Amino acid sequence: MGIDPIDHAKALQSRRLVDVTNVKTFDECAAAYIESMRRGWKSAKHAEQWTNTLATYVRPVFGHLPVSHVDTPHIVEALNPIWGTKTETATRVRQRIELILDWAVAAKFRPPGENPARWIGNLKHLLPAPKTVRKKRNWPSLPFSQVPAFIEALRQQEGDAARALEFLILTASRTEPICAALLPEADYAAKAWTSPAEHMKGENPKDHCVPLCPRAVEILRELDKTRAAGETHIFSGGKLDKGMSNGAMLALLKRMDPDSTKWIDPKQGSRRIVPHGFRASFRTWASECTAYDHETKEMALAHTIEDKTEEAYRRGDLFDKRLPLMRDWGRYCEGGAPAKRKAAA
């Protein structure tokens, strides 16, 4: 069979654009990419997450291959086992592979051409859309009517884990951003705390600025009085450069309710509540007891916008709208009356 001279010429050109004297594996390119980007990332944990996920899910499949040989079948083989079970992680791994392959092209370790890790026009036709396979997880939560009593009991507990859990409730935040929170992220003057993008969820996470109610600011000031010199995190993990463990608040809940008889989710039988469940408590309270609009409530939870058109047009973070919402929630948690819905026009 004859060789198409045009295809042959393109192949020769691609080879000339690759540095054949310095062939690098995908693992080597990944390490070089992480190192080159490390200075621009806001925390060492971000680089650690990149390294760990690539080592776990990519290295065993094609990490040893020359980066110029990595193609779509290799990527599908690496992603398939976790695409339906760890969809959020799999999505981030795909994005990381795509960025590393783009870097390899720019660094002349891979010939130019379509990136095999690209979703649109490529993997989209080989893997189901993430939102169709992502399993919805309902975390055990406390009815919002019981939150003030829980807060009162929580304040009887000592230690950073108790203050972290109360701060989590007051800010309607997830566990990871709380545990990883660094001191510079809190702005007392602005009464705000900004969690960087690497600690947020979603396919394209962004920095999330949270308005702080008076009690949340008070918690931060209380911790300042007892914080050891040299500590870097808002909520200490016991070491100067380490944040709190993800299990610390869960362990506290178990100590507060050793028999799982008091703080449980009545809708899920006797399942003990978990820190993440307080986000549902907040969302239900906001829907049933306040007049705030849907967008403000969703933004308070840093939820990903499924509607891509709406996402494209949304530019602000609604901070000024979220501020009174979080203050109302703070007052409610301290036993104050819930905000009332406005009468329908």
Secondary structure as UniProt FT lines:
FT   HELIX           5..16
FT   TURN            20..21
FT   HELIX           26..37
FT   HELIX           38..40
FT   HELIX           44..57
FT   HELIX           59..63
FT   HELIX           67..69
FT   HELIX           72..83
FT   TURN            84..85
FT   HELIX           87..106
FT   TURN            107..108
FT   TURN            116..117
FT   TURN            119..122
FT   HELIX           123..125
FT   HELIX           130..133
FT   HELIX           144..146
FT   HELIX           147..154
FT   TURN            155..156
FT   HELIX           160..171
FT   HELIX           175..180
FT   HELIX           183..185
FT   STRAND          186..187
FT   TURN            188..191
FT   STRAND          192..195
FT   HELIX           197..199
FT   STRAND          208..211
FT   HELIX           214..226
FT   TURN            229..230
FT   TURN            240..241
FT   TURN            246..247
FT   HELIX           248..256
FT   TURN            258..259
FT   HELIX           266..268
FT   TURN            269..270
FT   HELIX           275..277
FT   HELIX           278..289
FT   HELIX           294..300
FT   TURN            301..302
FT   HELIX           308..313
FT   HELIX           319..333
FT   TURN            334..335
//
